[in-house]
Amino acid sequence: MRTIQILLVEDNPGDVRLTQEALKSGKILYDLQVVRDGRQAMDFLHKKGPYSAVFTPDLILLDLNIPIKNGREVLAEVKSNPLWKQIPVVILTTSSDEQDVSETFAHDANCYITKPFDFDQFINVIKLIDDFWLSVVKLPENEKH
């Protein structure tokens, strides 16, 4: 069983911590890398600077409301690049705005989830992501470096 590489693009430390805790209870081996803004996300994917030796993610969990370069811009760039187009991107955001939903699917998001504000429901959502994307779905093999 291979280790699944997950990139979490999230600027809220509380949501990062909750995501880490929820994933710990899963059955899959994973490596979770966290970046806090859109520029860091793109540097990670381009393997620039401190990210020169990182693995290409198998799954991206992307918040829309992140600083410097927002999640919509990150999504558009990821899905327009042939090297990253096959990486599933799960939008995990507080926005339930129908325009955000439509726009992200127009840019080939694989899934759109509105973050619950309730602690237990948030944990449950992360576990459902784990169950589906990491246990049920067959993810494509990505380059390692």
C-alpha atoms as one frame of an Amber mdcrd trajectory, in Angstrom:
protein
   0.000   0.000   0.000   1.501   3.325  -1.064   1.418   6.547   0.923  -1.099
   9.074  -0.446   0.308  12.572  -0.818  -2.169  15.268   0.231  -1.704  19.013
  -0.179  -3.910  21.084   2.121  -4.161  24.735   1.080  -5.661  26.391   4.151
  -4.888  29.602   6.042  -7.002  28.906   9.136  -4.817  27.148  11.760  -7.900
  25.709  13.480  -9.127  24.085  10.274  -5.627  22.749   9.596  -5.519  21.180
  13.058  -9.011  19.689  12.714  -8.136  18.247   9.317  -4.943  16.706  10.686
  -6.812  15.152  13.616  -9.622  13.786  11.459  -7.208  12.213   8.970  -5.287
  10.484  11.777  -8.274   8.242  12.436  -8.345   7.012   8.814  -7.157   3.691
   7.517  -4.881   5.011   4.758  -1.207   5.911   4.906  -0.892   9.559   3.966
   1.548  12.431   4.032  -0.195  15.767   4.598   1.619  18.901   3.493   0.109
  22.269   4.428   0.542  25.617   2.729  -1.208  28.767   3.904  -1.726  30.839
   0.754  -2.085  30.581  -2.999   1.460  31.621  -3.796   2.824  28.906  -1.508
   0.487  26.405  -3.183   1.869  27.274  -6.604   5.465  27.251  -5.323   4.760
  23.789  -3.880   3.398  22.488  -7.178   6.242  24.097  -9.151   8.689  22.700
  -6.551  10.263  26.111  -6.005  12.368  27.230  -3.066  11.700  25.245   0.122
   9.465  22.876  -1.854  12.133  21.653  -4.293  12.088  18.061  -2.978   8.368
  17.583  -2.297   6.206  14.884  -3.805   3.537  15.779  -6.332   0.230  15.548
  -4.451  -2.275  12.803  -5.188  -5.074  14.990  -3.812  -5.442  18.725  -3.146
  -7.801  20.063  -0.460  -8.269  23.717  -1.396  -9.893  26.571   0.484 -11.212
  29.333  -1.789 -10.651  32.185   0.643  -6.884  32.168   1.019  -4.514  35.134
   0.848  -2.208  36.381  -1.914  -3.638  34.200  -4.687  -7.161  32.988  -3.952
  -8.342  29.409  -4.333 -10.181  30.139  -7.586  -6.913  31.311  -9.161  -5.027
  28.308  -7.802  -7.682  25.926  -9.134  -7.619  27.526 -12.595  -3.836  27.276
 -12.736  -3.776  23.664 -11.508  -6.384  22.480 -13.973  -4.843  24.342 -16.922
  -1.457  22.681 -16.436  -1.125  19.260 -18.131   1.230  18.087 -15.349  -1.382
  18.676 -12.640  -4.705  18.419 -14.452  -5.283  14.845 -13.277  -4.807  15.700
  -9.593  -8.221  15.681  -7.907  -9.008  19.022  -6.282 -11.564  19.042  -3.477
 -12.823  22.521  -2.687 -13.232  22.760   1.084 -14.470  26.228   1.959 -16.902
  28.206   4.094 -18.599  29.667   1.014 -21.933  28.225  -0.014 -22.370  30.862
  -2.728 -23.850  29.327  -5.889 -21.526  31.414  -8.070 -18.482  29.937  -6.276
 -19.849  26.429  -6.802 -20.513  27.036 -10.508 -17.204  28.780 -11.101 -15.129
  26.074  -9.447 -16.846  23.297 -11.381 -16.324  25.318 -14.573 -12.602  25.148
 -13.735 -12.815  21.362 -13.291 -12.964  21.076  -9.515 -13.647  17.464  -8.632
 -15.788  18.176  -5.606 -17.182  21.156  -3.656 -17.764  20.906   0.095 -18.954
  23.707   2.332 -17.167  23.499   5.679 -19.572  22.996   8.544 -19.137  25.370
  11.474 -19.900  22.617  13.988 -16.772  20.838  15.248 -18.197  17.301  15.060
 -19.670  17.873  11.611 -16.345  19.266  10.358 -14.528  16.157  11.622 -17.175
  13.987   9.957 -16.738  15.782   6.613 -12.971  15.187   6.695 -13.555  11.528
   7.526 -15.953  11.272   4.584 -13.305  12.799   2.318 -10.857  10.242   3.678
 -13.311   7.388   3.187 -14.177   8.367  -0.377 -11.086   9.977  -1.921  -8.473
   7.940  -0.087 -10.227   4.585   0.346 -12.718   4.184  -2.516 -11.326   6.201
  -5.422  -8.352   4.861  -7.370  -5.997   7.832  -7.679  -3.534   8.123 -10.574
   0.144   7.629  -9.840   1.982  10.946  -9.809   5.668  11.681 -10.183   7.562
  11.414  -6.939   9.873  14.423  -7.301
